[in-house]
Amino acid sequence: MADIAVAMSGGVDSTVTARLLVQQGHAVCGLFMALGQPDLDRQVARVQEVARRLGVPVRIIELSEAFRRHVLDYFVGSYLQGRTPNPCVVCNPVIKFGRLLAAARQMGCTTLATGHYVRLRQSPHGLLLCKGRDPLKDQSYFLCGLQQQELAHLAFPLGDLHKEEVYRLAEDFGFDDFRGRESQDVCFLKGQSVQHFLEGYGVPLPGAGEVVDDRGRVLGRHGGIHRYTIGQRRGLGIPGPEPLYVVGLDVAHNRVIVGTDEHLRQQRLLIAEMNWLAGTAPPLPATLTVKIRYRHQGAAARVKRRGTGYEIVFHEPQRAITPGQFAVLYEGDTLLGGGAIV
């Protein structure tokens, strides 16, 4: 019987994760999440071939209905409400470290391992989730929705490695066909644009409306607010003396609001609900590092309670703070918590 399950996708990270655990003497079982992916048959075949070469069994875990209900419906609904979602942040606690972890434990596995570039550390106050050693691949941002009860059953063998080391390990293990194959797509898009996905999802979409400036002056027309996000420049088709960007989405009046780069820079945001990985908030107010999107470098900000939520005020204005994205809080390399920007 396996003692540790590995979430396997057929990619280099999960493959090296499984091989390292086998080397360490673990009895490993691979788990593949069937989420209704557009190329599901090809992915299943790939995972089964990788598992065969590793000498580990693999099970297909059917999660497509839960994924549709908790992730896809959220993704589509966010755009219709003028917000820009982050489906990976929502998927992780509910699907991968929710349903998949539950399946692993039902099989008798004590731990679920994944190929995330993050590190776990034990502290006197519980488990800490820390950034991966490779600053270009750190994925802690996406795990801001986890809690202690999940962390206690997780392992991240790649957390101390850089991506190039992972490629070299894969090649040492006999897998020399991974380089250049990684996709940066959201898994369910598979090359589709967000607009194309939304328009094929089978829900009523908002129609055309006005494009206005910050004073409400009509500058043009748009084809649906679901096609726009904060900071977007392309597709506006509005000439002017300086570049214009989407700075707001007025769902109630079906309007896209545009402005200059200066209008995109703001210093303050609000979070209605925060998930703290330790289970409780740290002493506040406090100065912490806050990331407002995955590729954001993070910036110093003062964090304090405001009513039932939290207010974050950056030391310097930040570009394109976007409702629906997640503000994720760090103290040094340690992830403290995160919540959706409202």
Stockholm file with secondary structure:
# STOCKHOLM 1.0

chainA/1-342         MADIAVAMSGGVDSTVTARLLVQQGHAVCGLFMALGQPDLDRQVARVQEVARRLGVPVRIIELSEAFRRHVLDYFVGSYLQGRTPNPCVVCNPVIKFGRLLAAARQMGCTTLATGHYVRLRQSPHGLLLCKGRDPLKDQSYFLCGLQQQELAHLAFPLGDLHKEEVYRLAEDFGFDDFRGRESQDVCFLKGQSVQHFLEGYGVPLPGAGEVVDDRGRVLGRHGGIHRYTIGQRRGLGIPGPEPLYVVGLDVAHNRVIVGTDEHLRQQRLLIAEMNWLAGTAPPLPATLTVKIRYRHQGAAARVKRRGTGYEIVFHEPQRAITPGQFAVLYEGDTLLGGGAIV
#=GR chainA/1-342 SS CCSEEEECCSSHHHHHHHHHHHHTTCCEEEEEEECCCTTHHHHHHHHHHHHHHHTCCEEEEECHHHHIIIIIHHHHHHHHTTCCCCHHHHHIIIIIIIIIHHHHHHTTCSEEECCCSEEEEEETTEEEEEECSCTTTCCGGGGTTCCHHHHTTEECTTTTCCHHHHHHHHHHTTCCCCTTCCCCSCTTTTTCCHHHHHHTSSSCCCCCEEEECTTCCEEEEESCGGGCCTTCCTTCCCCCSSCCEEEEEETTTTEEEEECHHHHEEEEEEESCCEETTSSCCSSSEEEEEESSTTCCCEEEEEEEETTEEEEEEEEEEECCCTTSEEEEEETTEEEEEEEBC
#=GC SS_cons         CCSEEEECCSSHHHHHHHHHHHHTTCCEEEEEEECCCTTHHHHHHHHHHHHHHHTCCEEEEECHHHHIIIIIHHHHHHHHTTCCCCHHHHHIIIIIIIIIHHHHHHTTCSEEECCCSEEEEEETTEEEEEECSCTTTCCGGGGTTCCHHHHTTEECTTTTCCHHHHHHHHHHTTCCCCTTCCCCSCTTTTTCCHHHHHHTSSSCCCCCEEEECTTCCEEEEESCGGGCCTTCCTTCCCCCSSCCEEEEEETTTTEEEEECHHHHEEEEEEESCCEETTSSCCSSSEEEEEESSTTCCCEEEEEEEETTEEEEEEEEEEECCCTTSEEEEEETTEEEEEEEBC
//
